[in-house]
Amino acid sequence: MLSKLTYLTLDSHSMYYLFIFVFLMISASLSAQNSVEERTLDSLTKLYQNSKIDTIKCIALNELAWTYAFLSHKTSEDYANKAIKFAQKIKYLAGEANGYNMLGIVARFTGRYDESVRYHLKSMKLYEDCHNQGGIANNYSNLGLVYQANKNYDKALDYYQKALALKQKIGDQKGVGYTLYDIASLYVIQKKYKKALEVNQNNLMLRQNIRDSIGIASIYKNLGELYYLLNDKKEAINFLIEGEKISIKTANRHSVIQIYQLLSSIYLDNQELDKAMQYTQKSYEIATKYAMKDDIAKAFELKSKIYAAQKKFDQAYQAQSIFMLYKDSLNLSEIDKKLSSAQASYQLDKKQSEIDMLNKLKKTEEQNKNMIIFTFIGILVILILFLIYFYYNSSTRKKINSELEGKNKELNQKTEELKNINFQIIESSAKLEELLEETHTQKEVLELKNQALEALQNTKDLMISAVNHDLRNPLNPILNFSSPDYPQKDKDKLMAMIHERAKTMLALINDIMDVYKADKITLNPQTASLHKAGEEAIKVISEAQLKMPDIINEIPVDAKAKFEYKYIERVLENLLSNAVKYTKPKEQGGQVRLFISPLTPEGGLRVCVQDNGMGIPQDKFEEIFLPFSNPNAKNIGGAKSVGIGLTFCKTIVEAHGSRIEVQSEVGKGSTFSFLLPAVTSFGEVSNFAKAVEIVLNEEEKALLLPLVEELKTYRMQNARVRLLLQKMDTHNLPALQNWQKVMLQAREQHDVESFEKYLAIV
């Protein structure tokens, strides 16, 4: 490491104190972490020793194995084997299965992948015997991680998909989110960025539905990184900014720092160096405040690159040197552990050797006396000869040292010359890279402009075709009916017909304008009646049609959701208009239904528009939502078909954080649906925390104690509190399940009184 400090402009004393500062910071961080871990281990050990319930003792052993998995792999395996033997003795299948699962995890950590697979398969068989679907799903996920670590990506994906299907079946929404995260990470490793993008988008909808703010921020960060890898930097920045807002709100400093680092890299690529430095400085300040050594090192690495781009080579060199200093110091704790272990092993070996030697001396004391004397004499002779040789060659060494000093001065002079040449090369390389980057950027901008012009021309051609087809149809009758040569026998009837055709043209123009201003719409969702919105949409459609199918509004009168009324009513109008357009009249059996599906597990109402009309081929499902995708569609019953109604529906539904879906079969009809957040008849969620009284026995309190000790180190609204509560193992004990539920609800509703109350009962 000293060689990396040779050319620093900082003096040696400054570098020395900087090194001491880094070392103390890392030590303090490790000490704080160890204190929490020591309390946890102490509590679990006491629980195992003092509990009178065998299953609780087995659970404590497995928890000790999990805690030690990140501290000592050997100790973790010992506790897992001990838990397995104890579980076999008391015939506790779930405890034995959990023990084998832990052995599989530790085997993966240490690179023993074959053993890890065997342990997880054995654990899964035991979970099947005790009908534990959650345990089976977790083993599928762990097997996926093993094969991913072993670079068998096809096998890893197969196990992830099995875990995903089982977690969906048992309704484990959080588990589904974690598995989707693993699948997306696997696709990123394989550089299948578009597949990773699709999985992350689905995971984002899931996290939004279960209101997982931490998960949403994490997915926004992943989406930003993916768009960056796909070279869509504008979209990457949009997602990262959204992720930043949520991460700051939830106090997730790890996510905030990663987002700032990604933004800094993007702006550095774009040569927006001031912005790049601003985000780098933000990440550095947070990392320094919380002693996050990895992120401090990353900040200096980014600063070095930015300074180099600004041609501030001295500052770039200093930042790079400090980055290398941090990077080297990160291994201090690991080196210290290895040295301690080696020292303990040495002391043990030394003690054993002394005992063996003592026994041997007792048996062969007389024989060794002569050997010791001869050895001493031999060493003495060698020492005398060495002194004579040293004295004889001292003058020769002085001459050699003098020559070496001259060569060293010459070498230092050459080194300085090479240093100057090196700086010139760096400066020339930077200029060349800047020129190449500028050329590359101009080429990319030109390509993007050409693509945009081509897309604009295609849209223009489609729009002209649509307007030519659909506006000409109602315009021709207007010209005919208003002509002086047309018979004027029934003037009122003619005026009514002209009025209807004009209304049709106005509706078509409104559709076009709605789509083009959709991206500027500002939503203000309010609680409103879905039944009323459906009735008004049906009324508008009925006034514009001559021959219609039977339209039935099956939405309950008291069904309410949170949405922007005028836009969702317009969505229903467009969906009903489409359904009427391609469905036979009522006299021929045509029917259109407007209804909602039962309350979803995510807490929403699915609004559905169903018809028994012509149906849509499956290969057209995506095409129908594109603007002007079908300008030549047939008009049935006087309905309009500009080809942008569904585009408007898709835009509005997505602005509400949902997604429009279609199910259809040719000749049997179609169903369009989308999800809206539901509102109960009381207007709020019941307060479970104030409605239940929880009593814990001593064993249950002992199980909760390590978690409570850690929770007390954070504020109630800290994101870490929510994560710890969500991941806690209730061991299928009802009292612990109720405790977890009230603590989570108290946090979400900012109920400090209930939170402190149930924290204090442990």
Summary of the structure (lengths in Angstrom):
residues: 762
radius of gyration: 36.8
end to end distance: 49.8
largest distance: 145.6
contacts: 2273
relative contact order: 0.05
helix: 73%
strand: 5%
